[in-house]
Amino acid sequence: MYSDKIISKFPLIIQIIPNSIMNKYFLLIYLTLIIASPALTQNLTQTVKGKVYDRDSHISLPGATVIVAGTDPLIGTTTDGQGRFTLTGIPLGRIDLKISFIGYDHHYVSGLLLSSSEEAVVDIPLKEKVTGLKEVVIKDDFDKDKALNSMATLSARSVSLEESQRFAGGMEDFSRLVAAFGGVSPSSIDNNEIIIRGNPAKGILWRLEGVEIPVPNHLAHAFNSGGVVSMFSPFMMANSDFFTGAFPAEYGNVLSGVFDINFRTGNPDKRKYAVGIGGYGIDFAAEGPFKKGKPATYLANFRVSTTSLLKQVMPVETGLPDYADLAFNLDFPTKKAGVFSLWSLNGFGRIAFSPTKEPVDWENSWDNIKYNITYGMSATGLNHKVIIGKKSYLSSSLSFSMTENTNVSGQLDSLKKESQVADISESNYSVYLKSMFNHKFSARHTNRSGLMVNYFGFNYNDLANTNPAIQDTLDFVLSDKGAATLFQLYSQSKYQLSSKWMLNAGLHFMFFGLNGNFSIEPRIGLGWQVAPKHRLGIAYGKHSRIEPLRIYLISLPAGEGEALVNKDLQITKAHHFVLGYDWNINVNLHFKIEPYFQLLYDVPVIPDSSFSMINYQNDMFFNSKLNNSGTGTNVGVDLTFERFMSNNYYYMFTASVYQSKYKEGDGIERNTRLNQNYVFNVLGGKEWKVRENNFLSINGKFTVLGGMRYTSPDQAASQEYQSVVYDYSRIYEDQWHTNYYLDFSLNYRINRSRVAHIFIIQAKNLTMQKELIGFAYNYKDQVAEPIELAVILPYVSYKIEF
């Protein structure tokens, strides 16, 4: 039933970059520092521009005041008739903006970093004050981690590109960045898979520019929806939202978490370029107006991995991944018809390994494995947003996406004859239509309603061995193609009940056309401003997600033909309950605690077995009929104590303690494979101004992570078959040891006139902690033994922006 030789952890995927390559990186950094570091006699300045608008209706706010706090003489301005502003002559470094407008709460933007190469563009939402209510003193809006989505109550925060570049271990990857947040656990050093409150990464909803997209990680199919690196280049990213539970009603087809990603728009006034060389690859980026003086802009980035460039000189398949990605965002504002935008994200990756040792030198059953795995993803969309009247806007999208993945793997015998384990070829495509109407009835009440129609097709040609440890037969056969529809409808409202009470409530409906199943999902959140600096909240959401299509298409013999025994499975569902307490200690210090409980039900399981789709991994193949009798529970508490970047330093402590359990077809409660029990993070950093215009920052992160659950081998059976045979009667009973990770980051920015040089040096796992990546059969000792990997993962990046 389980495939231990369809490799989900590749023993050679993480290898230290060869010394010759690393030496070239450091030589490049050293020479550039010598060239770029002569002292500058002048203080460079930069421009900040942007737009101020109503947070709920998105209507621009003319006449709002924008000032740079702490400047003498004061630097400030007011917004024009379109709500836009421009501030010039601001010294480089970090600045704070204060925005005010009559009838609206003050808003602050803190720690904005100004570079010599790029004007800072900041769009600022203001919250309208509610008149006619009993007066209450509420602090100014210093919630620097508040989600961009105004309908969020709890378990949500914004993430920024600047944080992914600054935080140790972020490695300019949003997935790795959020691993430091409460409620999130990293899977392993070698990939960016994240575990949210005990849930697997397959339950995450990924959205780009408001549209659902496939998993945007290179080689995601090989890493259970994680990957070696995100397809999102840092050159493209704008501030985005990340949710860990009890999601607003607009988010559907999701169980564990939401990544709501935004591309930034190109510079409307100047053409800018950037080149980056780093551990992830070589980037080329460009942005600017299509025609000077016109509002239409472009932003584009192409990246190719370092290993893709080096593979031509590599004599054999090494197990190192190679990949490339391309992204762009084209923006076309009009005077009356709104804003049109065309965006695209594309990536392709491959990893392959061929044994180089002679059979007599094979030490264990991983030495004679051969594999060739690919994953490609493409998503392109056309968006349109138009303001209607003074209180409404309509946002619509039409997109097309597709994925293709292959997996050809096998085991070599003593004569180097290959016994095939898998020959997988799967392709999926989706046509996605979305439309959302937002109307602000008053300062108290805003409603957002919409629909999403997803028409997707599939073409599967799969052959696999469901139990390669004891048989050589490719007994899993799936050859099918077709199409189905996923229809979603929602409506949600935000209502200010009083000066202290806020209600977010909505309803989501989902219909799965493949089998006619549907889910009606209420969502509600209630916030109480107990005191000026203290908030309490409670949120509930019912959520659901369809399983991988392959599961619904399993066929078994029936009479003289075959039957799709799992086609009518119910959609997997979950109830999310969250409590929250927020204490804004001061303008830069924040404490948050969130206890939560999640009940999963209608989970597909195999009757009278230990198998549940809660523990499903992409390399599992089975021929079994499922039913929906499975359940699961996730219960825990997340804690965050954070000092935001101010006065050139920051720190954060997060803790998550939880239990993740499930019941399967035999009715026994067990640990899920992701029940790591606890994760603690301590991180922080300090920034210094060097000479007149250069900036140096040093950042660190220390993580204590509970061990991953695993199933121990049956040693007697393993000896009999000379391969790893697992004891599934004790599934996930055992736990690997606790790991203590130390990450480090050093960033150095050299600002010259209209040019910036940025150096980032990061290292993950400086403590050389050993991770369990699987089990292999030792031919010499005649025992199934754990395979550990201890490696420092380096990341070196140099960028020049001009």
C-alpha positions, 0 to 999 in steps of 0.5 A, a space after each residue: 500500500 505504501 511506496 517506500 521506494 518512490 522517494 519522498 526524501 532524496 538522500 543527495 538532493 542537498 549537497 554543499 555547493 562545490 568549494 570552487 563555486 563558493 569561492 567564486 561567490 565570495 571573490 565576487 563579493 570581495 571585489 564588488 565591496 572594494 569597488 563600491 565602498 569608497 566613502 561618499 561625501 554626499 548624503 543621498 536622498 530618495 522619493 516616496 510615492 503612493 496612494 491613500 484610499 478607503 480601506 473598505 471601499 477602495 475609493 481614493 482620498 484626496 487631501 490626506 496628509 502624509 508626513 515623514 515622522 521625525 524630520 526637521 524641517 518636516 517633510 510632508 505633503 497632501 494627496 491630490 485629486 486621485 489620492 496620490 502623493 509624492 515626497 522627495 528629498 528623504 535621506 536613505 535608510 528607514 523612515 516612518 510615515 504618518 497618514 491622517 485624514 479628517 474622519 479617519 483613524 491615523 495610520 502609520 507605516 514604520 521601518 520603510 527602507 529607502 534605497 538609492 536605486 528604487 523609489 519607494 511606492 506605498 499604497 495606504 488604506 485608512 479606516 473610517 471612524 464610526 460616528 454616532 457611537 459612544 466615544 472610546 479611545 483607541 490607539 492609533 493604527 500601529 498594527 504592523 502585522 495586520 492582514 491586508 484583508 479587512 475581513 480577517 478577525 484572527 489567525 492572519 498577518 501580512 508578510 513582506 519581501 523585506 522580512 524575507 530578505 532580513 529574517 535569518 532562514 527566510 532566504 527570500 522565500 515567503 514559505 521559509 519566512 512564515 516558518 518563524 510565525 506562530 502555528 507554523 512548523 518547517 518540514 525539513 532543511 532541504 525544502 520549503 514545505 510548511 506544516 500549519 497547526 498540524 495540517 499537511 501542506 496539501 491543504 493550503 490554498 495558494 492565491 496569486 492576484 486574487 486567483 487560485 493557482 497550483 502549488 508554486 514551488 519547484 518540484 512540489 510534487 516530489 515534496 508533498 506540496 513543498 519544494 526546493 524553492 518557491 517560483 516567486 522571485 523576490 523582484 516580483 513580490 509585494 506585501 501579501 497575507 498569510 492565514 493559519 485558520 478560521 478563514 474569511 468567507 472568500 477563501 474556499 477549497 482550503 483546510 490548513 492555511 492560505 497564502 494570498 500573494 500579490 505582485 507589485 506593479 512596475 515603476 510608472 515614471 522610470 525604467 529600472 533593472 536588476 541582476 541577481 546572482 545567488 544560491 537559488 540562481 541568476 535573476 534578470 528583472 526589468 520594470 517601468 512604463 511602456 511609454 514615458 508619461 503614460 500610466 501603463 507599466 510592466 514588471 518582469 523577471 526571469 530566473 535560472 538555477 545555478 545547477 541548470 547552468 552547471 549540469 552541462 559539465 556534470 558527468 552523471 545525474 547527481 541528485 541536485 535539482 535544476 529549474 527555471 521560472 518566468 513571471 511578469 505583471 503588466 498594468 493598464 490603468 484607464 481613465 474611466 474603465 478601471 484598471 486591467 492587469 495581465 500577470 503570469 507565473 511559470 516554472 519548471 524543475 527536474 531532479 534525477 539520480 543514477 547510481 555511480 557505485 558498482 553493485 559490490 559497493 552498494 551499502 544500502 537500498 538507497 544506493 541502487 535507486 534510480 529516479 527522474 522526476 519533473 514538475 512544471 506549473 504555469 498560471 496566467 490571468 487577466 484581472 479587471 478592477 473598476 470603482 463604481 460610484 463612491 462606495 463600491 468596486 467590482 473585481 473580476 479575473 479570468 485565468 488559465 493554469 496547468 501542471 505537468 509532473 512525471 516520476 520514473 523511478 526504479 531499483 537496480 539489482 546486482 546486474 544493474 538490471 532495473 526493476 521499475 517502481 513507478 512510471 507516472 505522467 500526470 497533467 492538469 489544467 484549469 480555466 478559472 473565472 472569478 468576480 467579486 463585488 464590494 460595497 460599503 453601505 456605511 462606516 459601520 457596514 461593508 459587504 463583499 460577495 462573489 463567485 468562482 467557477 473552476 473548470 479543470 481537466 486532467 490526463 493521467 497515465 500512471 503505473 506504480 508498485 503499491 508495495 515494492 518492498 515485497 513485489 515487483 509488479 506495477 499493480 497500480 494502473 490509472 489511465 484516464 482523462 476528463 474534466 470537472 467543475 468546482 463552483 464556489 459562491 460566498 458573501 461576507 460582511 464586516 459590521 461595527 456593532 459598537 465602538 468596541 465590538 466588530 463582527 465579521 460574518 459570512 457564508 461559503 458554498 462549494 459544489 464539486 461537479 465530478 460527483 455532485 458533492 457540496 459543502 455549506 460553510 458558515 464563517 464568523 468572527 467577533 472582536 472586542 476592544 476591551 481597552 485601548 491596547 487590548 483586544 479579544 477575539 473569537 472566530 469559527 469557520 467550516 472549511 473543506 477541500 477536495 482530495 487529489 483527483 487521482 484518489 477519485 479515479 481509482 478503479 477496481 474490478 467489478 463484474 466483467 469490467 471496472 468501477 470507479 470505487 472512490 468517485 462518490 467520496 464526500 469532500 473532506 471538511 473541518 471545523 476551526 475554532 480560534 480564540 485570540 488575545 492581542 496586547 499592543 504594549 506600545 507602538 513597536 511591541 506586540 503580544 498575541 496568543 491564540 488557542 485553537 481547536 480543529 475537528 476534521 471529518 468526512 476524511 477518506 480512509 481505508 476500512 479496517 486499516 491504519 490508512 487515512 488521507 490526513 497522512 497522504 503523501 504524493 508518492 503513495 499509491 494504493 488500490 483500495 476502496 475508501 469511505 468517509 468515516 475518518 476524523 482528525 483533531 488538531 488542538 494547541 496554542 500559538 504565542 507571539 511576542 514581537 518587537 517590530 523594526 524600530 531604532 534599527 533593531 527587532 526581535 520576535 519569540 514564537 511558540 506553538 504547542 499542539 497535538 495532532 491526532 486522527 482516527 482511521 478505518 479501524 477506529 483507533 486514535 493515533 498520532 498523525 505523521 505531522 504531530 511534532 508537538 512543539 516548535 519554538 523560535 527566537 529571532 532578531 537582528 540589528 542594523 547599522 548605518 555604515 559611512 554615509 549611505 551604506 547599511 549592514 544588518 546581522 540577523 539570527 534565528 534559533 529554533 527548537 523543533 519536535 521530531 517528526 513522527 515515523 513508522 518503525 520497520 519490521 526487521 524480520 520481514 525486512 530481512 526476508 525481503 532484503 528491503 525495508 518493510 514497515 510495521 503499520 500496526 505501529 504507524 507513527 508511534 515513534 518520534 525522532 529526537 528534538 532538533 535545535 537549529 541555528 540560522 544566520 544572515 548578514 545583509 550589506 547594502 551599498 547605495 550609490 547614486 541611482 545604483 544599489 548593491 545588495 549582498 545577502 549571506 545566509 546559512 541554515 542549520 549551523 548546529 549541524 542537526 541530523 534529520 531523519 529522511 527515511 529508512 534503508 536496508 543495510 545489505 552488510 548488517 542485514 538490518 533496516 536502518 534510519 538514514 540521517 542527513 546533517 548539512 549546513 544549507 548556504 545561501 549567498 546572493 548578490 544583486 545590483 539594482 539600477 
